[in-house]
Amino acid sequence: MMNKYDIDESLIGNSKDSLMTFMYKMNKNTNGIVFVLDEEGKFRGVITDGDVKRALMTGHTLNEMAEPFINTASITVTTEEPEASVEHKFAGKVCIIPIIDKEQKVVGFYKKEASMPIADPQLNGNELNYLLDAFVSTWISSSGYYINRFEEDFSAFCDSKYGVAVSNGTVALHLALVALGIKAGDEVIVPDLTFAATINAVLHTGATPVIVDIEENSWCIDPKEIEKAVTPRTKAIIPVHIYGQPCDMDAICAIAKEHDLYIIEDCAEAHGALYKGRKVGSFGDIGCFSFFGNKVITTGEGGMCVTNSEELSSLMRKLRDHGMSKERRYYHEVVGYNYRMTNLQAAIGVGQLEKIDTILNWREELEEKYRTMLAGIPSITLQRKDLPERKKVAWLVSILVEADKRDTFMAEMKQSGIDSRAFFIPLSQMDIYRPYARECKVSKQISQMGINLPTNYRVDEGIIRKIADIAKVW
Ligand SMILES: *Cc1c(COP(=O)(O)O)cnc(C)c1O
């Protein structure tokens, strides 16, 4: 698909600028290209991220002037060229073509996108500045300024007192379970519709997972099913705020209280979601987050445990770092792990966290746009956002269609260059987890109907219109 865009400062460079300046501009414009102008502001050529990469690989440095690396033979079109004929000019690796007016000025560009991905991290704030800062400081391992700041700022964002940054969301769950003393012989209740990491973390402690069904309206773990699954061996519940939707925390907390169970919230898909005005992650004993590349905010790989318990936070810190005593170096008090996050990852995280409200807003606005444009198409049902007490976040825009049409719908989107993702396969439908499952009718049905739609900042009304047009045919 081809789109037309306007020019801004980050797309324009001067041949005397350093390659570093060009790299910063590409990071800002997220297009991997900068148009180079001469002294009179006339178009001279382009520099792409590939050009910079090749320069570095042949022994040049980022301090050098861009001049020798300009590609002056790049393809261009004039303002008069009809859009239909531009399509044919995209060939080989060319995916951006500048539009040049009569005075040789760049006035815009066409971009051909091979496909519209599901998710795409937005790293054009201070992420690169902080990352370079951490790099230059040589604090590139797992201590440093950014780790502390990321832990403090993210836990505060989650209405929680303490944050323990870890290498990914899966080990965040495992660390939480271990810190709560979950072990072989214990039972831990998990929802059927979730990513495998939730149950894997339980299995790695030696405890027995108990898989229960979900609610039809929220797609989250069903408190009534939790109640039915509690036994004298049950030690913990892991509610998963699936696809950004908060679980029914009042009901879950009540069950946990009655039966003396721990709650570990799996918030990997729900940074910033609210239940009764309070952030998810702050209801249970420990809240676990992921910062994988496709999550609400990212550090590349990364995760965090948040808690209000000083004791749990100290224990998780110790376990994260080989179980080493805080007072006596290299004296190990418990059998621990290396689950640490690096200062480099945390630097990206701080850059992301600074603008999390903006990120959550554009996500919500995009979902609203989908909601408006897909409204009235009978074959599509959007994820609920009107459940009492719950304020969801838009992680991946999620819809239900008729189960027997789901795969065709996805295939047709794919043909139009639009990526989509089927819902998670319920745990109960996979051989390795089936032995732990109770009856899960709702999740089986929902998962066969569910699709996650592209949720990234490049999705515009044109893309949504295409999706609507495909759906309307039925
Ligand atoms: C992504 C995800 C995880 C795991 O996070 P990683 O950082 O990829 O290890 C856990 N639970 C759920 C529900 C997730 O979506």
The ligand as an SDF file (V2000), in Angstrom:
LIG
                    3D

 15 15  0  0  0  0  0  0  0  0999 V2000
    3.9480  -10.7890   27.0810 C   0  0  0  0  0  0  0  0  0  0  0  0
    3.2900  -11.4770   28.1830 C   0  0  0  0  0  0  0  0  0  0  0  0
    4.0260  -12.0960   29.2170 C   0  0  0  0  0  0  0  0  0  0  0  0
    5.5050  -12.3110   29.1720 C   0  0  0  0  0  0  0  0  0  0  0  0
    6.2990  -11.2310   29.0070 O   0  0  0  0  0  0  0  0  0  0  0  0
    7.7520  -11.3850   28.3450 P   0  0  0  0  0  0  0  0  0  0  0  0
    8.3680  -10.0760   28.6800 O   0  0  0  0  0  0  0  0  0  0  0  0
    7.5680  -11.6140   26.9040 O   0  0  0  0  0  0  0  0  0  0  0  0
    8.4600  -12.5020   29.0280 O   0  0  0  0  0  0  0  0  0  0  0  0
    3.3090  -12.6450   30.2730 C   0  0  0  0  0  0  0  0  0  0  0  0
    1.9800  -12.6120   30.3080 N   0  0  0  0  0  0  0  0  0  0  0  0
    1.2380  -12.0740   29.3350 C   0  0  0  0  0  0  0  0  0  0  0  0
   -0.2460  -12.0790   29.4450 C   0  0  0  0  0  0  0  0  0  0  0  0
    1.8690  -11.5020   28.2290 C   0  0  0  0  0  0  0  0  0  0  0  0
    1.1390  -10.9810   27.2310 O   0  0  0  0  0  0  0  0  0  0  0  0
  1  2  1  0
  2  3  1  0
  2 14  2  0
  3  4  1  0
  3 10  2  0
  4  5  1  0
  5  6  1  0
  6  7  2  0
  6  8  1  0
  6  9  1  0
 10 11  1  0
 11 12  2  0
 12 13  1  0
 12 14  1  0
 14 15  1  0
M  END
$$$$
